[in-house]
């Protein structure tokens, strides 16, 4: 199948680094764009082809039988609520005393993405607030707020006051394209109210963080460190304005600094530590990695019943980590459509691929199903300066207050199907992909400018390509 034959007029016009070719009909053949071999298999052999509301919740199809059974148990532990101790359900008691969610799925509904509260008074649905003050501890981690610790908890066990409540207002920011079209962005403004345990520190650093979809995490864990370091260009030696910086963070199990991969600032080195940190920070559940109860200094946790020490066993923690590692990655949709393939070319032309690197290989890993897979996560897992507009002004190990990890794009087009919204970025401020692009700045400024200089039709094609991921 071929398009109408074309005669190249040989007029190439450079517009903000994007080259447009002017064509006329003749007898010269034009070849249809074609996808790469295996392009639909975003997660390699772990890819799942499902576009239902459960698209993020399937186990990797190549998982062996034994790990498949562990996946089932991990799924149960991920979805069921933890309860206040003491309780007859001793495997799931010890909630709190302060917390944001009663289960992992409370923030990652259907293994998907959280969002900011829609109405005033709504409890957290996956948007959390990290709290810190300037300085670091002996391991390089942020110092917590003296009264509220490292994260604000808006829920608590019976008889104990919650830490407080956050009200969100939005400032309107209008962005106008060179062609005259405009988009109104929303910048969140946070007000902390009804604080029960004193004031926040005068030097408080507040970092909002939305819970991300869970797909493909084990594959990201299995990417060789050398691969990720190969993407880094800290001094911008090639002069493209894009550096890419690894974050080195404290690994609790090995008691050493390791390359960060997980979290909005790559502040967790392994998936297991990411899971254990969420159990403690979000639900108040201790583990062998984090044995100390999550309590503000004004509360004596020794007087409050707990679920043992630790409250989640190593066996169950490992099963939740395995579950989190082996959720299948949704396959591409419409990846053969000419319009989508044209959008893919535009994505490359405006240099989004400098950070959202399309393809890489996993290496050796403790879960065989995730080894040696060709994957398409569209990330480099490195830190990039995203400009003042997205800055939280909160350092995190080697990340500055303007740097964020490149978010993987796989599955982005199914968030609306799974979670009923399209909110993106670290705090959910972007209501769709276009708004997320327009918030990019810093190292991404030239790519954003190139995107804005595309004609409307081409901007739509680029966005539709991202939706297909």
C-alpha positions as CSV (number, residue, x, y, z in Angstrom):
1,X,0.0,0.0,0.0
2,X,1.4,3.4,-1.0
3,X,0.4,7.1,-0.7
4,X,0.1,9.3,-3.8
5,X,3.4,9.7,-5.4
6,X,5.2,12.9,-4.6
7,X,7.8,15.2,-6.2
8,X,10.2,16.7,-3.6
9,X,10.3,20.4,-4.3
10,X,13.7,20.5,-2.4
11,X,12.6,23.5,-0.3
12,X,13.5,22.9,3.4
13,X,12.5,25.6,5.9
14,X,14.1,25.6,9.3
15,X,11.6,26.7,12.1
16,X,13.0,26.6,15.6
17,X,15.2,23.5,14.7
18,X,12.3,21.6,13.1
19,X,12.7,21.0,9.3
20,X,9.6,21.1,7.1
21,X,9.7,19.6,3.6
22,X,7.5,21.1,0.9
23,X,6.2,18.6,-1.6
24,X,4.3,18.4,-4.9
25,X,2.7,15.5,-6.8
26,X,4.8,13.6,-9.3
27,X,6.1,10.1,-9.9
28,X,8.5,9.9,-7.0
29,X,7.4,7.2,-4.6
30,X,6.8,7.9,-0.9
31,X,7.1,5.0,1.5
32,X,4.7,4.6,4.4
33,X,6.1,4.9,7.9
34,X,6.5,1.6,9.7
35,X,6.9,0.8,13.4
36,X,10.0,-1.0,14.7
37,X,9.9,-4.7,15.2
38,X,8.4,-5.4,18.6
39,X,7.5,-1.8,19.2
40,X,4.1,-2.8,20.6
41,X,5.8,-4.8,23.3
42,X,6.6,-2.0,25.7
43,X,7.6,-4.4,28.5
44,X,9.2,-7.1,26.4
45,X,7.8,-10.5,27.4
46,X,6.1,-8.9,30.4
47,X,3.7,-7.0,28.1
48,X,0.0,-7.3,28.6
49,X,-2.5,-6.4,25.9
50,X,-5.5,-5.1,27.8
51,X,-7.2,-1.7,27.6
52,X,-9.8,-2.2,30.3
53,X,-10.0,-0.5,33.7
54,X,-7.8,-3.4,35.0
55,X,-5.0,-2.7,32.4
56,X,-2.4,-2.0,35.1
57,X,-3.3,-5.0,37.3
58,X,-2.1,-8.1,35.5
59,X,0.9,-10.2,36.4
60,X,3.7,-10.5,33.8
61,X,2.6,-13.3,31.5
62,X,6.1,-14.9,31.5
63,X,6.2,-15.2,35.3
64,X,6.9,-18.7,36.6
65,X,4.4,-20.7,38.6
66,X,6.1,-20.2,42.0
67,X,6.4,-16.5,41.7
68,X,2.9,-16.4,40.2
69,X,1.7,-17.7,43.6
70,X,3.7,-15.1,45.5
71,X,2.2,-12.5,43.1
72,X,-1.3,-13.5,44.2
73,X,-0.4,-13.2,47.9
74,X,1.3,-9.9,47.3
75,X,-1.7,-8.6,45.4
76,X,-3.9,-9.4,48.5
77,X,-1.4,-7.6,50.8
78,X,-1.4,-4.7,48.4
79,X,-5.1,-4.2,48.3
80,X,-6.5,-5.1,51.7
81,X,-6.7,-2.6,54.5
82,X,-4.5,-2.6,57.5
83,X,-6.2,-2.3,60.8
84,X,-5.5,-0.8,64.3
85,X,-3.6,-3.1,66.7
86,X,-4.4,-5.3,68.5
87,X,-6.6,-7.3,66.1
88,X,-7.4,-10.8,65.3
89,X,-5.9,-10.3,61.8
90,X,-2.4,-10.1,63.2
91,X,-0.8,-10.2,59.7
92,X,-2.4,-6.9,58.9
93,X,-2.6,-5.0,62.2
94,X,-0.4,-2.1,63.3
95,X,-1.9,0.7,61.2
96,X,-0.7,4.2,62.1
97,X,-0.8,5.7,64.6
98,X,-0.7,8.4,61.9
99,X,-1.2,7.6,58.3
100,X,-2.4,8.8,54.8
101,X,-3.9,5.5,53.6
102,X,-5.0,2.2,55.0
103,X,-3.7,0.1,52.0
104,X,-1.3,0.4,49.2
105,X,-4.2,0.6,46.8
106,X,-5.5,3.6,48.7
107,X,-3.0,5.7,46.8
108,X,-2.5,3.4,43.8
109,X,-6.1,2.5,43.0
110,X,-6.2,-0.4,40.6
111,X,-2.4,-0.2,40.6
112,X,-2.7,3.2,39.0
113,X,-2.0,6.9,39.6
114,X,-3.2,9.1,42.5
115,X,-4.5,12.6,42.2
116,X,-5.0,15.7,44.2
117,X,-8.2,16.1,46.3
118,X,-11.1,17.3,44.2
119,X,-13.1,18.9,47.0
120,X,-12.1,20.6,50.2
121,X,-12.0,18.2,53.1
122,X,-11.4,15.1,51.0
123,X,-8.7,12.9,52.4
124,X,-5.6,12.0,50.4
125,X,-6.2,10.0,47.2
126,X,-2.5,9.6,46.5
127,X,-1.1,13.2,46.9
128,X,1.3,13.4,49.8
129,X,3.4,16.2,51.3
130,X,7.0,15.6,52.2
131,X,8.3,17.9,54.9
132,X,11.9,18.8,55.6
133,X,14.2,21.5,56.9
134,X,17.6,22.6,55.5
135,X,20.4,20.2,56.2
136,X,20.9,16.4,56.0
137,X,21.4,13.5,58.4
138,X,24.5,11.3,58.6
139,X,23.3,9.3,55.6
140,X,22.6,12.4,53.4
141,X,18.8,12.2,53.8
142,X,16.7,15.3,54.5
143,X,16.1,16.4,58.0
144,X,12.4,16.1,59.0
145,X,10.2,18.9,60.4
146,X,10.7,18.9,64.2
147,X,7.0,18.7,65.0
148,X,5.6,16.7,62.1
149,X,8.4,14.5,60.8
150,X,9.1,13.8,57.2
151,X,5.5,13.6,55.9
152,X,2.2,15.2,56.8
153,X,-0.4,12.6,57.8
154,X,-4.1,13.6,57.4
155,X,-5.6,10.5,59.1
156,X,-5.0,8.8,62.4
157,X,-6.2,5.9,64.6
158,X,-9.2,6.4,67.0
159,X,-8.5,8.7,69.9
160,X,-5.5,10.5,68.2
161,X,-5.7,13.8,66.4
162,X,-4.6,13.9,62.8
163,X,-1.6,16.1,62.0
164,X,-3.5,18.6,59.9
165,X,-5.2,19.3,56.6
166,X,-4.1,20.9,53.3
167,X,-6.3,23.2,51.2
168,X,-5.4,23.6,47.5
169,X,-6.1,26.7,45.5
170,X,-5.0,27.3,41.9
171,X,-3.4,30.3,40.2
172,X,-4.2,30.6,36.5
173,X,-1.2,30.8,34.2
174,X,-1.9,31.5,30.5
175,X,0.5,30.2,27.9
176,X,0.1,31.5,24.3
177,X,1.5,29.7,21.3
178,X,3.2,31.5,18.4
179,X,0.1,30.8,16.3
180,X,-2.1,32.7,18.7
181,X,-3.8,29.7,20.4
182,X,-3.5,29.7,24.2
183,X,-3.8,27.3,27.1
184,X,-4.6,28.1,30.7
185,X,-2.4,26.2,33.2
186,X,-3.1,25.8,36.9
187,X,-0.4,26.4,39.5
188,X,-1.3,24.8,42.9
189,X,-1.1,26.9,46.1
190,X,-1.1,25.0,49.4
191,X,-2.4,26.1,52.7
192,X,-1.7,24.0,55.8
193,X,-4.6,24.2,58.3
194,X,-5.7,22.7,61.6
195,X,-2.2,21.7,62.6
196,X,-2.5,19.7,65.8
197,X,1.0,19.5,67.0
198,X,2.4,23.0,66.8
199,X,3.7,25.1,63.9
200,X,5.7,23.9,60.9
201,X,9.3,25.0,61.1
202,X,10.0,28.6,59.8
203,X,12.4,27.1,57.3
204,X,10.0,24.3,56.2
205,X,10.5,22.7,52.7
206,X,7.3,21.2,51.3
207,X,7.3,18.8,48.4
208,X,4.0,17.5,47.1
209,X,4.3,14.0,45.6
210,X,1.6,12.1,43.6
211,X,1.5,8.3,43.7
212,X,2.5,6.9,40.3
213,X,1.1,3.9,38.4
214,X,2.8,0.6,39.4
215,X,3.6,-1.0,36.1
216,X,7.1,-2.1,35.0
217,X,8.8,-1.2,38.3
218,X,10.8,-4.5,38.4
219,X,12.0,-3.9,34.8
220,X,13.3,-0.4,35.8
221,X,15.1,-2.1,38.8
222,X,16.7,-4.6,36.4
223,X,18.2,-2.0,34.0
224,X,22.0,-2.2,34.5
225,X,23.6,0.7,36.3
226,X,26.1,1.1,33.5
227,X,23.2,1.7,31.1
228,X,21.7,4.5,33.2
229,X,25.1,6.1,33.8
230,X,25.7,6.0,30.0
231,X,22.8,8.4,29.6
232,X,24.2,10.9,32.0
233,X,26.0,14.1,30.8
234,X,26.4,16.1,34.0
235,X,28.7,18.8,32.5
236,X,26.6,18.9,29.2
237,X,29.7,17.9,27.2
238,X,27.7,17.8,23.9
239,X,26.3,21.3,24.4
240,X,22.6,20.4,23.9
241,X,21.6,22.1,27.1
242,X,20.6,18.7,28.7
243,X,22.7,17.1,31.4
244,X,21.0,14.2,33.1
245,X,22.4,13.5,36.6
246,X,22.3,10.3,38.7
247,X,21.2,10.6,42.3
248,X,23.1,8.6,44.8
249,X,21.1,7.7,47.8
250,X,21.3,5.6,51.0
251,X,20.6,1.9,50.7
252,X,19.4,0.7,54.1
253,X,20.1,-3.0,53.5
254,X,23.7,-2.6,52.3
255,X,24.3,0.6,54.4
256,X,25.9,2.3,51.5
257,X,25.2,4.9,48.8
258,X,23.7,3.5,45.6
259,X,22.2,4.8,42.4
260,X,18.6,6.0,42.9
261,X,15.9,4.8,40.6
262,X,12.5,5.2,42.3
263,X,10.5,8.2,43.5
264,X,10.0,11.6,41.9
265,X,13.6,12.5,42.6
266,X,15.1,9.0,42.3
267,X,15.6,9.0,46.1
268,X,15.1,5.2,46.6
269,X,17.8,2.8,45.3
270,X,15.7,-0.4,45.2
271,X,12.1,-1.4,44.7
272,X,12.1,-3.2,48.1
273,X,13.2,-0.1,49.9
274,X,10.6,2.0,48.0
275,X,7.9,-0.4,49.1
276,X,9.1,-0.4,52.7
277,X,9.3,3.4,52.8
278,X,5.8,3.6,51.6
279,X,4.6,1.2,54.2
280,X,6.1,3.4,56.9
281,X,5.4,6.9,55.6
282,X,2.0,6.3,54.1
283,X,0.5,3.7,56.5
284,X,2.7,3.8,59.6
285,X,3.7,0.1,59.2
286,X,7.2,-0.8,60.4
287,X,9.4,-3.3,58.6
288,X,12.9,-4.7,59.1
289,X,14.2,-1.8,56.9
290,X,12.4,0.9,58.9
291,X,11.8,-0.3,62.5
292,X,11.1,3.1,64.1
293,X,7.4,4.1,64.4
294,X,6.4,7.1,62.5
295,X,5.5,9.5,65.3
296,X,5.8,13.2,65.9
297,X,7.9,14.1,69.0
298,X,4.8,15.3,70.8
299,X,3.3,11.7,70.8
300,X,4.7,8.9,72.9
301,X,4.3,5.9,70.6
302,X,5.3,3.6,73.5
303,X,1.8,4.1,75.0
304,X,0.1,3.1,71.7
305,X,-0.5,-0.5,70.7
306,X,1.4,-1.7,67.7
307,X,1.4,-4.8,65.5
308,X,4.7,-6.0,66.7
309,X,8.2,-5.1,65.6
310,X,8.3,-5.2,62.7
311,X,4.6,-4.9,61.8
312,X,5.1,-6.5,58.4
313,X,7.2,-9.6,58.2
314,X,10.1,-9.9,55.8
315,X,8.2,-12.7,54.0
316,X,5.2,-10.4,53.4
317,X,7.3,-7.4,52.5
318,X,9.1,-9.5,49.9
319,X,5.8,-10.6,48.4
320,X,4.5,-7.1,48.1
321,X,7.8,-6.1,46.5
322,X,7.6,-9.1,44.1
323,X,4.0,-8.1,43.2
324,X,5.1,-4.5,42.6
325,X,8.0,-5.7,40.4
326,X,6.0,-8.1,38.2
327,X,2.9,-6.2,37.2
328,X,2.8,-6.4,33.4
329,X,3.3,-3.4,31.2
330,X,0.4,-2.5,28.8
331,X,1.2,-2.9,25.2
332,X,1.0,-0.1,22.7
333,X,-2.2,0.9,21.0
334,X,-2.5,2.1,17.4
335,X,1.2,1.9,17.0
336,X,0.9,1.2,13.3
337,X,-1.3,4.1,12.4
338,X,0.4,6.7,10.1
339,X,-0.7,9.6,12.3
340,X,0.8,8.0,15.4
341,X,4.0,7.2,13.6
342,X,4.2,10.8,12.4
343,X,3.7,11.9,16.0
344,X,6.6,9.6,16.9
345,X,8.8,11.3,14.4
346,X,7.8,14.7,15.8
347,X,8.5,13.5,19.3
348,X,12.0,12.7,18.1
349,X,12.4,15.9,16.2
350,X,11.7,18.2,19.1
351,X,14.2,16.1,21.1
352,X,11.9,14.7,23.8
353,X,13.9,11.5,23.4
354,X,17.0,13.2,25.0
355,X,15.4,12.5,28.4
356,X,12.5,10.2,27.6
357,X,14.8,7.5,26.1
358,X,12.6,5.1,24.2
359,X,14.3,1.7,24.4
360,X,16.8,-0.2,26.5
361,X,17.7,-3.7,27.8
362,X,17.4,-5.1,31.2
363,X,20.2,-7.2,32.7
364,X,20.5,-9.9,35.3
365,X,17.9,-9.8,38.1
366,X,16.6,-12.0,41.0
367,X,13.4,-12.5,39.1
368,X,14.1,-14.4,35.9
369,X,11.0,-13.1,34.0
370,X,12.5,-9.6,34.1
371,X,15.9,-10.5,32.9
372,X,17.3,-9.6,29.4
373,X,14.1,-7.9,28.2
374,X,13.9,-5.3,25.5
375,X,11.8,-2.6,27.0
376,X,10.4,0.8,26.0
377,X,9.8,2.9,29.2
378,X,10.6,6.3,27.7
379,X,12.8,7.5,30.6
380,X,16.5,7.7,31.6
381,X,15.7,7.6,35.4
382,X,18.1,10.5,35.8
383,X,17.6,13.9,37.3
384,X,17.0,17.0,35.2
385,X,16.5,20.7,36.0
386,X,12.9,21.4,35.1
387,X,13.0,25.1,35.8
388,X,11.5,27.4,38.4
389,X,7.9,26.7,37.5
390,X,8.0,23.1,38.7
391,X,10.5,23.6,41.5
392,X,9.6,22.4,45.0
393,X,12.8,24.0,46.4
394,X,13.4,20.8,48.3
395,X,16.8,19.0,47.8
396,X,16.8,15.2,48.1
397,X,20.2,13.6,48.4
398,X,22.0,15.0,45.3
399,X,18.8,16.3,43.7
400,X,18.3,20.0,43.9
401,X,15.1,21.8,44.5
402,X,14.5,22.2,40.7
403,X,15.5,18.7,39.6
404,X,13.2,15.8,39.0
405,X,13.6,12.2,37.7
406,X,12.4,11.7,34.1
407,X,9.0,10.1,34.5
408,X,8.5,6.9,32.5
409,X,5.8,7.4,29.8
410,X,4.7,3.8,29.3
411,X,1.0,3.3,30.2
412,X,0.3,7.1,30.2
413,X,-2.5,6.8,27.7
414,X,-4.4,4.4,29.9
415,X,-4.4,6.4,33.2
416,X,-7.8,7.9,32.3
417,X,-9.3,4.5,31.6
418,X,-7.9,3.0,34.9
419,X,-8.2,6.0,37.2
420,X,-10.7,8.3,35.7
421,X,-8.4,11.3,35.3
422,X,-5.5,12.6,33.2
423,X,-3.6,14.6,35.9
424,X,0.1,14.5,35.5
425,X,3.4,15.8,36.9
426,X,4.7,15.4,40.4
427,X,1.8,17.2,42.0
428,X,-0.9,16.5,39.5
429,X,-1.2,20.1,38.4
430,X,-1.3,19.2,34.7
431,X,-4.7,18.2,33.6
432,X,-3.5,16.5,30.4
433,X,-0.4,15.8,28.4
434,X,-0.4,19.2,26.6
435,X,-0.4,21.0,30.0
436,X,2.4,18.7,31.2
437,X,4.5,19.6,28.2
438,X,3.9,23.3,28.6
439,X,5.1,23.2,32.3
440,X,8.5,21.9,31.1
441,X,11.4,24.3,31.4
442,X,15.0,24.4,32.4
443,X,16.8,21.6,30.5
444,X,13.5,20.9,28.6
445,X,12.9,24.5,27.5
446,X,14.2,24.1,23.9
447,X,12.0,21.0,23.4
448,X,9.0,22.8,24.7
449,X,9.7,25.8,22.4
450,X,10.0,23.4,19.4
451,X,6.7,21.8,20.4
452,X,5.0,25.2,20.7
453,X,6.3,26.2,17.2
454,X,4.6,23.1,15.6
455,X,1.4,23.7,13.7
456,X,-1.8,22.6,15.6
457,X,-2.1,19.4,13.6
458,X,1.4,18.3,14.4
459,X,1.1,19.2,18.1
460,X,-2.0,16.9,18.1
461,X,-0.1,14.1,16.4
462,X,2.7,14.3,18.9
463,X,0.3,14.2,21.8
464,X,-1.6,11.3,20.3
465,X,1.7,9.4,20.0
466,X,2.3,9.9,23.7
467,X,-1.3,8.7,24.4
468,X,-0.5,5.5,22.5
469,X,2.4,4.6,24.9
